């Protein structure tokens, strides 16, 4: 039982204790001692070894006290959580040094560690194997400077900024000079780090595991963990702006609201009370006391919701923002299979329910996924067609995409002929299992568009990017993975409908209450592999091409050009050889649209993960960098994978093997040639004047 508690068991006379009294051979043999004397010697040897071990431990504790770290443990509970399970082990040391002991510890924060005698052998943060949410923050600046309060900096502030710029220039010049004597590998690493800071590749990915109660910040350029912190379990973690400094707000029901520094992970202040609520709603207001974003805590009721300001001091600021414009929010009620839409009107902190959109109300129906727009920049609000006409995009920031499934089985005597089962009478036909794609306007609480996919079901994922809806599902009849593509449009302006002399009538502002339903174009494509996650690239200005990121089995991340999923890809009809059909196909091909083919191959060169495998890939995130060509991609599962992706190529970045020496030689040659030509021109002008 002693060894089960992590302590070494007492050795016997025939074990290690026998090695404490060696019997080296001699020229004159000594008589053998009696058995009792041998046992006493063995016990005295064990007591001596135990006493020596205690004296060594006492000396170690004394050294720790002198250094001031008497309470330092090998595995800190404040950083890794309390132990949840301990698996001790007793083993024989090498070269007969006696017994040793160690224990594998599993903490409540999903940290697995091997702890030996007063030391930590290794530790792994397995909480990263189940990431529940992710966000991105910019890396901390190299030099912290106090922000200017006014729009125009003072004279002293300008002098300080110029002094800092001059010092940075001198430092970079000295680094460039001394880099000649540095190692090539070290120089390359320093250059990569400098480029990451210059081009915005060094963002921090904040990964949270709500089940384990731990938050990590991982550098996107190195993959190293910058910091980690423990938070209450099942807490919601979101990025909160406080001026120009990002912070992490930790909202835990029954515990309160706390804030962490997004760059260092250090707690900021103490925990603040959080009202008992079902959902937390971000607002447009800012707390005047702390400068942080203000929230509303909503307690749902049958006909509305009761609201409280978070923090309580921000109530006046929230009321002032509601006077400018009302606030809308919605809640996904999975039990009822509906989206409940609310409005917070000025004059009181109470929300009124505008309506509920039921998307999965039948028996056995379920909501599979809900997707929202990424609110990224849109480079153009119209698409130029092959005949120079404009196809207007339907850009509604209040749109939500809901995927729901129905098991089918209900009698359907009027079922469509394409869906009927052969050799079955009409009155005996039943509905097949169906996947529903519902586009809900959460402000009006209305359905903007709805698509039914027969024989579709889980696993199903969806994304909404600009005016595109991409959804994946499993076709149970064809036994394959399929992709559905929807493009939403407001209308079209003819070729000569927009000119300096002719401007179509358009409103300067758009309202969800007056917005007409979109014109939806749809296509379906087949994939060779099942899809486990969906995502889309994001750039700083939205100019680069958009790529759809597919997480496919077995744990691969593939990038697919969005034009390959365009619903407007033309159908080539070889029988129709009329001039109008030929012109229409030529115009569509001029736009870069390829002829429609139901099967979309995944080229090996489009695999972002190369030969790496992401176990149980279930989520894909993307953010922008300072370069328009680059998008930072993060994929999570049991493994965490991050990389840079360039959908349109690195058109704004010089290659690493660029020949700078040749460029300098060309510039030097051009400068020398210009000087020589200048002197020749001066001599020619002087000779002309003497004639």
C-alpha positions in Angstrom: 0.0 0.0 0.0 2.9 2.3 0.6 4.0 2.1 -3.0 0.4 2.8 -4.2 0.6 6.2 -2.5 3.8 7.1 -4.4 6.3 6.0 -1.7 9.0 3.3 -2.3 8.3 0.1 -0.5 10.8 -1.2 2.1 13.5 -3.4 0.4 14.1 -6.9 1.6 17.5 -8.4 2.5 17.8 -10.1 -0.9 17.0 -6.9 -2.8 18.9 -3.6 -2.9 19.7 -3.8 0.8 22.0 -6.7 0.1 24.1 -4.5 -2.2 24.7 -2.1 0.7 27.1 -4.7 2.3 29.3 -6.1 -0.6 31.3 -9.2 0.0 34.5 -8.6 -1.9 36.8 -11.6 -2.2 40.1 -11.6 -0.2 43.1 -13.8 0.1 42.0 -14.9 3.6 38.4 -15.9 3.7 36.4 -14.6 6.7 33.9 -16.9 8.4 30.2 -16.4 7.3 28.1 -14.4 9.8 24.9 -15.8 11.1 21.6 -15.1 9.4 20.3 -12.8 12.2 23.4 -10.6 12.0 22.9 -10.4 8.2 19.3 -9.2 8.7 20.4 -6.6 11.3 23.0 -5.3 9.0 20.5 -5.1 6.1 18.0 -3.2 8.3 20.7 -0.8 9.5 21.8 -0.2 5.9 18.2 0.7 5.0 17.9 3.1 7.9 21.2 4.7 6.9 20.0 5.2 3.4 16.7 6.6 4.5 18.5 9.0 6.9 20.8 10.1 4.1 17.8 10.8 1.8 16.1 12.8 4.6 19.3 14.8 5.2 19.6 15.5 1.4 16.0 16.7 1.3 16.5 18.9 4.3 19.6 20.5 2.7 17.5 21.1 -0.5 14.8 22.8 1.5 17.4 24.9 3.2 18.8 26.1 -0.1 15.3 26.9 -1.3 14.6 28.9 1.8 17.8 30.9 1.3 16.8 31.6 -2.3 13.3 32.6 -1.3 11.4 29.9 -3.2 10.5 27.5 -0.4 6.9 27.1 -1.6 7.8 26.5 -5.3 6.3 23.2 -6.5 7.4 21.3 -9.6 3.9 21.6 -11.1 2.2 24.9 -10.1 -1.5 24.6 -9.4 -2.0 28.3 -10.4 -0.7 27.6 -13.9 -1.9 24.1 -14.6 -4.9 23.5 -12.3 -5.5 21.2 -9.4 -4.5 17.5 -9.8 -7.5 15.4 -11.0 -5.7 12.0 -11.2 -2.3 10.7 -10.1 -0.7 7.5 -11.4 2.4 6.7 -9.2 5.3 4.5 -10.3 8.2 2.9 -8.5 11.2 1.9 -10.5 14.8 0.7 -10.0 17.4 3.3 -10.6 20.3 2.7 -12.9 23.5 1.1 -11.7 21.9 -0.2 -8.5 21.3 3.3 -7.0 18.2 2.1 -5.2 14.5 2.7 -5.8 13.1 5.8 -7.5 9.6 7.1 -7.7 7.7 9.3 -10.1 4.1 10.0 -10.9 2.1 11.0 -13.9 -0.3 13.8 -13.0 -3.5 14.8 -14.9 -4.9 18.2 -13.8 -8.3 19.6 -14.0 -7.1 21.9 -16.8 -6.1 18.9 -19.0 -2.4 19.2 -18.4 -0.5 15.9 -18.4 2.8 16.0 -16.6 5.5 13.6 -15.3 6.7 14.6 -11.8 9.8 13.1 -10.3 11.7 13.8 -7.0 11.2 17.5 -6.6 11.4 18.1 -10.4 9.2 18.3 -13.4 10.3 15.9 -16.1 7.8 17.0 -18.8 4.4 18.6 -19.2 1.9 18.8 -22.0 -1.1 21.1 -22.3 -3.7 18.8 -23.7 -6.3 21.5 -23.4 -5.2 22.6 -26.8 -6.6 19.3 -28.2 -10.2 20.6 -27.7 -10.4 24.3 -28.7 -13.9 25.6 -28.3 -13.4 29.2 -29.5 -10.6 31.2 -31.2 -9.9 34.9 -31.8 -7.0 36.9 -33.1 -5.3 40.0 -31.7 -2.4 42.1 -33.0 1.0 41.5 -31.6 2.2 44.0 -29.0 4.2 46.9 -30.3 8.0 46.9 -29.9 8.0 50.1 -28.0 5.2 51.2 -25.8 4.3 54.8 -26.1 1.5 56.7 -24.5 -1.2 57.5 -27.1 -1.9 61.1 -27.9 -5.2 62.4 -26.5 -5.7 65.1 -29.1 -5.9 64.7 -32.9 -2.8 66.9 -33.4 0.3 65.8 -31.4 2.2 68.4 -29.4 5.6 69.7 -30.2 7.2 67.6 -27.5 5.4 64.5 -28.8 6.6 65.2 -32.3 10.2 65.6 -31.0 9.9 62.3 -29.1 8.6 60.5 -32.2 11.3 61.8 -34.4 13.9 60.9 -31.8 12.5 57.4 -31.6 12.5 57.1 -35.4 16.1 58.3 -35.6 17.2 55.8 -33.0 15.4 53.0 -34.8 17.1 54.0 -38.1 20.5 54.0 -36.5 19.8 50.7 -34.9 18.7 49.1 -38.2 21.8 50.5 -39.9 24.1 49.1 -37.2 22.3 45.7 -37.4 22.7 45.7 -41.2 26.4 46.5 -40.7 27.1 43.8 -38.1 25.0 41.2 -39.8 28.0 40.6 -42.1 29.8 38.9 -39.2 26.8 36.9 -38.0 26.0 33.2 -38.6 23.9 32.6 -41.8 21.2 30.6 -39.9 20.9 33.2 -37.1 20.7 36.0 -39.7 17.9 34.2 -41.5 15.9 33.7 -38.4 16.3 37.4 -37.4 15.2 38.4 -40.9 12.1 36.2 -40.7 11.2 37.7 -37.3 11.6 41.2 -38.6 9.5 40.5 -41.7 6.8 38.9 -39.5 6.6 42.1 -37.4 6.7 44.3 -40.5 4.0 42.5 -42.4 1.7 41.6 -39.6 2.4 37.8 -39.5 3.0 37.9 -35.8 -0.6 38.0 -34.6 -1.6 36.1 -31.5 -4.3 33.4 -31.8 -6.2 33.3 -28.5 -7.5 29.7 -28.1 -10.0 28.9 -25.3 -11.0 25.5 -24.0 -14.2 26.2 -22.1 -14.5 22.6 -20.8 -11.1 22.6 -19.2 -11.1 26.3 -18.2 -7.9 27.4 -19.9 -6.9 30.1 -22.4 -3.8 30.1 -24.6 -2.1 32.7 -26.8 -0.2 31.2 -29.7 2.1 33.2 -32.0 1.0 32.7 -35.6 4.6 33.2 -36.9 6.3 30.8 -34.6 3.7 28.4 -33.2 5.0 28.9 -29.7 2.7 29.5 -26.7 3.2 33.1 -25.6 1.2 32.7 -22.4 -1.6 30.6 -20.8 -4.0 31.3 -18.0 -6.7 29.5 -16.1 -10.3 30.8 -16.3 -13.5 29.5 -14.8 -15.0 26.5 -16.6 -17.7 27.1 -19.2 -16.8 30.7 -19.3 -17.2 32.8 -22.5 -14.0 34.5 -23.6 -14.1 37.4 -26.1 -11.9 40.2 -27.2 -12.8 43.5 -25.6 -11.4 46.8 -26.8 -10.1 49.3 -24.3 -9.0 52.2 -26.5 -6.1 50.9 -28.7 -5.3 48.0 -26.3 -7.0 44.7 -26.7 -8.1 42.8 -23.7 -9.9 39.5 -23.1 -13.2 39.5 -21.3 -13.9 36.4 -19.3 -17.6 36.1 -18.5 -18.4 33.3 -16.1 -21.9 32.6 -14.8 -22.0 32.7 -11.0 -18.4 33.9 -10.8 -18.3 37.3 -12.5 -16.5 39.3 -15.2 -12.7 39.5 -15.2 -10.3 40.8 -17.8 -6.9 39.6 -19.0 -4.1 41.4 -20.9 -4.3 40.0 -24.4 -0.6 40.4 -24.9 0.7 39.0 -21.6 -2.2 37.1 -20.1 -1.9 39.0 -16.8 -5.2 39.7 -14.9 -6.3 43.3 -14.9 -8.1 44.3 -11.8 -10.4 42.0 -9.8 -13.6 40.2 -10.8 -16.7 42.3 -11.2 -20.2 41.0 -10.5 -22.2 39.5 -13.4 -26.0 39.5 -13.3 -27.8 36.2 -13.7 -28.6 36.0 -17.4 -29.0 33.6 -20.3 -27.1 35.6 -23.0 -24.6 38.5 -23.1 -25.2 41.1 -25.8 -22.4 43.4 -27.1 -23.5 47.1 -27.5 -22.2 50.1 -29.3 -21.6 52.0 -26.0 -18.3 52.3 -24.1 -18.0 52.3 -20.3 -16.9 55.8 -19.4 -15.1 54.7 -16.2 -12.9 51.9 -17.7 -13.1 52.7 -21.5 -14.1 49.1 -22.3 -16.9 47.9 -24.4 -20.3 47.7 -22.6 -22.6 44.7 -22.7 -26.2 43.9 -21.8 -27.1 40.8 -19.8 -30.4 39.4 -21.0 -32.6 37.1 -18.9 -35.0 35.4 -21.4 -38.8 35.4 -20.8 -41.8 34.2 -22.7 -42.5 37.5 -24.4 -39.2 39.3 -24.2 -36.1 39.6 -22.1 -35.1 41.6 -19.0 -31.8 43.5 -19.4 -29.0 44.7 -17.1 -26.0 46.8 -18.0 -22.5 45.2 -17.7 -20.8 47.0 -16.0 -23.6 48.7 -14.1 -22.0 52.1 -14.5 -22.4 51.9 -18.3 -26.2 52.1 -18.1 -26.3 55.8 -19.1 -23.9 55.3 -22.0 -26.0 52.3 -23.3 -29.2 54.3 -23.0 -27.6 57.2 -25.0 -26.6 54.7 -27.8 -30.1 53.3 -27.9 -31.5 56.8 -28.5 -29.4 57.0 -31.7 -30.5 53.5 -33.0 -32.3 50.5 -31.5 -30.3 47.3 -30.8 -31.3 43.9 -32.3 -30.2 40.5 -31.1 -31.3 36.9 -31.5 -31.0 33.6 -29.6 -30.8 30.1 -31.1 -33.4 28.0 -29.2 -32.2 24.5 -30.1 -35.0 22.9 -28.0 -37.7 24.6 -30.0 -35.7 24.5 -33.3 -36.2 28.2 -33.7 -34.4 31.6 -33.8 -35.9 34.1 -31.4 -35.4 37.7 -32.6 -35.5 40.7 -30.1 -35.2 44.4 -30.2 -34.0 46.8 -27.5 -35.9 50.0 -27.9 -34.9 53.3 -26.3 -36.6 54.4 -23.1 -36.0 51.3 -21.0 -33.7 48.3 -20.5 -36.1 45.7 -21.8 -36.1 43.7 -25.0 -39.3 43.0 -27.0 -39.5 39.8 -29.0 -40.3 40.6 -32.6 -40.9 37.0 -33.6 -39.5 33.5 -33.9 -38.4 31.7 -37.1 -39.0 28.0 -36.7 -36.5 26.0 -38.8 -36.7 22.6 -37.2 -40.1 22.2 -35.6 -41.0 18.7 -36.7 -40.5 15.5 -34.6 -36.9 14.4 -34.9 -35.8 17.7 -36.6 -32.5 19.2 -35.4 -30.4 22.3 -36.0 -27.0 21.2 -37.3 -25.1 24.4 -37.8 -25.5 28.2 -37.7 -23.2 30.5 -39.7 -22.8 34.3 -39.8 -21.0 36.8 -42.0 -17.4 37.7 -41.2 -18.0 41.5 -41.5 -14.8 41.8 -43.6 -14.1 44.5 -46.1 -15.8 44.2 -49.5 -13.7 45.6 -52.4 -16.7 45.9 -54.8 -20.4 45.8 -54.3 -21.1 44.7 -57.8 -19.7 42.0 -60.2 -18.8 43.0 -63.7 -20.3 40.6 -66.3 -18.8 39.6 -69.6 -21.0 42.2 -71.4 -20.0 45.0 -69.0 -23.3 44.8 -67.1 -23.3 45.0 -63.3 -24.6 42.2 -61.1 -25.3 43.8 -57.7 -24.4 41.9 -54.6 -26.9 41.3 -51.8 -24.9 42.4 -48.7 -27.1 42.0 -45.6 -25.1 42.1 -42.3 -28.1 40.7 -40.4 -28.2 37.5 -42.3 -27.9 34.1 -40.6 -27.5 30.7 -42.3 -29.2 27.8 -40.5 -28.7 24.2 -41.5 -31.4 21.8 -40.1 -32.2 18.2 -40.8 -35.4 16.2 -41.0 -35.5 12.4 -40.7 -38.4 12.1 -43.1 -40.7 9.1 -43.1 -44.0 11.1 -43.2 -46.6 10.0 -45.8 -46.1 11.9 -49.1 -48.6 10.8 -51.8 -47.8 14.0 -53.8 -44.1 13.6 -53.7 -42.1 14.8 -56.7 -41.6 12.2 -59.4 -37.8 12.6 -59.2 -37.9 11.6 -55.5 -40.3 8.7 -55.6 -39.1 5.2 -55.0 -39.6 2.8 -57.9 -42.2 0.0 -57.7 -44.0 1.8 -54.8 -47.5 3.1 -55.1 -48.1 6.9 -54.8 -50.2 6.5 -51.6 -47.3 4.6 -50.0 -44.5 7.1 -50.8 -42.8 8.7 -47.8 -40.6 11.8 -47.5 -36.9 11.2 -47.7 -34.5 12.6 -45.1 -33.9 16.2 -46.0 -31.4 19.0 -45.3 -32.8 22.5 -45.1 -30.7 25.6 -45.7 -32.6 28.6 -44.3 -31.4 32.2 -44.7 -32.9 34.2 -41.8 -33.0 38.0 -41.5 -32.6 38.3 -37.7 -33.8 42.0 -37.7 -37.2 41.3 -39.4 -37.5 37.8 -38.0 -38.3 36.5 -41.5 -36.9 34.0 -44.0 -35.0 35.5 -46.9 -34.4 32.2 -48.8 -34.9 28.5 -48.1 -33.5 25.5 -49.9 -34.4 21.8 -49.4 -31.8 19.2 -50.2 -33.4 15.7 -50.4 -31.3 12.8 -48.9 -28.9 15.4 -47.3 -27.8 15.1 -43.7 -25.1 15.3 -41.2 -22.2 16.0 -41.1 -23.1 19.5 -42.4 -21.3 22.8 -42.2 -21.9 26.3 -43.7 -20.2 29.6 -44.1 -21.4 33.0 -45.2 -18.9 35.3 -47.0 -20.0 38.5 -48.7 -23.0 37.4 -50.8 -21.9 33.8 -51.0 -23.3 30.8 -49.0 -21.3 27.6 -49.1 -22.6 24.5 -47.3 -21.4 20.9 -47.2 -23.4 17.8 -46.3 -23.5 14.1 -46.8 -25.8 12.6 -49.5 -27.2 9.5 -47.9 -28.5 8.2 -51.3 -25.4 8.8 -53.4 -23.1 8.0 -50.5 -20.8 10.9 -51.1 -20.0 14.4 -49.8 -21.5 17.3 -51.7 -21.1 21.1 -51.7 -23.9 23.5 -52.3 -23.2 27.1 -53.5 -25.6 30.0 -53.3 -24.9 33.5 -54.6 -27.3 36.3 -53.5 -27.9 39.4 -55.6 -30.1 42.5 -55.4 -30.5 42.9 -59.2 -28.6 43.9 -62.3 -27.7 47.1 -64.1 -27.6 46.8 -67.9 -24.5 47.7 -69.9 -25.6 51.2 -70.6 -27.7 51.7 -67.5 -24.9 53.5 -65.6 -23.1 56.4 -67.2 -22.3 60.1 -66.4 -25.7 61.0 -68.0 -27.7 58.1 -66.6 -27.7 57.1 -63.0 -30.2 54.5 -61.6 -32.4 55.4 -58.7 -30.9 54.1 -55.5 -31.3 55.0 -51.8 -28.3 56.4 -50.0 -29.1 54.2 -46.9 -30.3 50.7 -46.7 -32.7 49.3 -44.1 -33.5 45.7 -43.3 -37.2 46.6 -43.2 -37.3 47.8 -46.8 -34.7 45.5 -48.3 -36.3 43.2 -51.0 -35.6 39.4 -50.9 -32.5 38.4 -52.7 -32.2 36.7 -56.1 -30.5 33.4 -55.4 -28.5 31.3 -57.8 -27.7 27.8 -56.8 -25.4 24.9 -57.9 -24.4 21.6 -56.3 -21.0 19.9 -56.6 -19.7 16.5 -55.6 -16.4 16.1 -53.7 -14.1 13.0 -53.5 -13.7 13.2 -49.7 -16.0 14.0 -46.7 -15.9 17.5 -45.3 -15.4 18.1 -41.6 -14.9 21.9 -41.5 -15.4 24.9 -43.7 -13.8 28.3 -43.8 -12.8 31.2 -46.1 -9.7 33.4 -46.5 -9.7 37.0 -45.2 -7.5 39.8 -46.4 -7.1 43.4 -45.2 -9.0 45.1 -48.1 -10.8 42.2 -49.7 -9.1 42.7 -53.1 -7.3 39.3 -53.3 -9.2 36.3 -54.6 -11.3 34.4 -52.2 -10.5 30.8 -51.4 -12.9 28.4 -49.7 -11.0 26.3 -47.1 -12.1 22.7 -46.8 -11.2 20.4 -44.0 -11.4 17.0 -45.5 -10.7 13.5 -44.2 -8.2 12.3 -43.2 -7.3 15.6 -41.5 -6.2 17.6 -44.6 -6.8 21.3 -45.3 -7.4 22.1 -48.9 -8.0 25.5 -50.6 -10.5 25.8 -53.4 -10.9 28.9 -55.6 -14.4 30.4 -55.0 -14.8 30.7 -58.8 -14.8 26.9 -59.1 -18.0 26.9 -57.0 -19.7 29.8 -58.9 -23.4 29.0 -59.6 -23.1 30.9 -62.8 -20.7 28.4 -64.4 -22.2 27.8 -67.9 -23.7 24.6 -69.2 -22.3 23.7 -72.6 -25.0 22.3 -74.8 -23.5 20.8 -77.9 -26.9 20.5 -79.6 -27.6 24.2 -79.2 -25.3 25.8 -81.9 -27.2 29.1 -82.3 -25.4 32.4 -82.4 -27.0 33.7 -79.2 -26.0 30.6 -77.2 -22.5 30.9 -78.5 -22.2 34.5 -77.6 -23.6 33.9 -74.1 -21.0 31.2 -73.5 -18.2 33.4 -74.8 -19.2 36.2 -72.4 -19.3 33.9 -69.4 -16.0 32.3 -70.4 -14.5 35.8 -70.6 -15.3 36.4 -67.0 -13.1 33.4 -66.1 -16.0 31.0 -65.5 -15.2 27.4 -66.4 -17.9 25.2 -67.9 -20.0 23.5 -65.3 -18.9 20.0 -64.1 -20.7 18.3 -61.2 -17.4 16.8 -59.8 -14.9 19.1 -58.2 -11.4 17.5 -57.9 -9.1 18.5 -55.1 -5.7 19.0 -56.7 -2.7 18.0 -54.6 -1.2 21.4 -55.1 -4.2 22.9 -53.4 -3.6 21.1 -50.1 -2.4 23.7 -47.6 -1.2 21.2 -45.0 1.1 19.4 -47.5 2.1 16.1 -45.9 0.8 17.1 -42.4 -2.3 15.5 -40.8 -4.6 17.3 -38.4 -6.3 14.7 -36.3 -10.1 15.3 -36.0 -10.1 18.6 -37.8 -13.3 20.4 -36.8 -12.9 24.2 -37.2 -11.1 26.6 -39.5 -10.3 30.3 -38.7 -8.8 33.0 -40.8 -7.6 36.6 -40.3 -5.9 39.2 -42.4 -2.3 40.5 -42.3 -0.9 43.9 -43.2 -0.2 42.5 -46.7 -3.2 42.3 -49.0 -2.0 39.1 -50.6 -1.7 37.1 -47.3 -4.3 35.5 -45.1 -3.4 33.8 -41.8 -5.1 30.4 -41.5 -5.6 28.4 -38.3 -7.1 24.9 -38.1 -8.0 23.2 -34.9 -8.8 19.7 -33.8 -6.7 17.3 -31.7 -3.8 19.1 -33.4 -3.5 22.8 -34.0 -2.2 23.9 -37.4 -1.4 27.5 -38.6 0.1 28.8 -41.8 0.1 31.8 -44.2 -1.9 31.4 -47.4 -1.8 33.6 -50.5 -5.0 33.1 -52.6 -3.7 35.4 -55.5 0.0 34.7 -55.0 2.5 37.0 -53.2 2.0 39.9 -55.6 3.0 42.5 -53.0 5.9 40.7 -51.4 9.5 40.3 -52.7 10.7 36.7 -52.9 13.3 35.5 -50.3 15.8 34.8 -53.1 15.5 38.2 -54.7 18.9 39.4 -56.0 19.4 42.6 -54.1 23.1 42.8 -55.2 22.1 42.9 -58.8 19.6 45.6 -58.1 22.2 47.8 -56.4 24.6 47.3 -59.3 21.9 48.4 -61.8 21.1 51.5 -59.7 24.8 52.3 -59.4 25.3 51.8 -63.2 22.3 54.0 -64.0 23.6 56.7 -61.6 27.1 56.7 -63.2 25.6 56.7 -66.7 23.4 59.7 -65.8 26.4 61.7 -64.5 28.5 60.9 -67.6 25.6 61.9 -69.9 25.2 65.1 -67.9 28.8 66.1 -68.3 28.7 65.2 -72.0 25.6 67.4 -72.5 27.3 70.3 -70.7 30.4 70.0 -72.8 28.3 69.9 -76.0 26.4 73.0 -75.0 29.7 74.8 -74.3 31.1 73.8 -77.7 27.9 75.1 -79.4 28.2 78.5 -77.7 31.8 79.0 -79.0 30.8 78.5 -82.6 
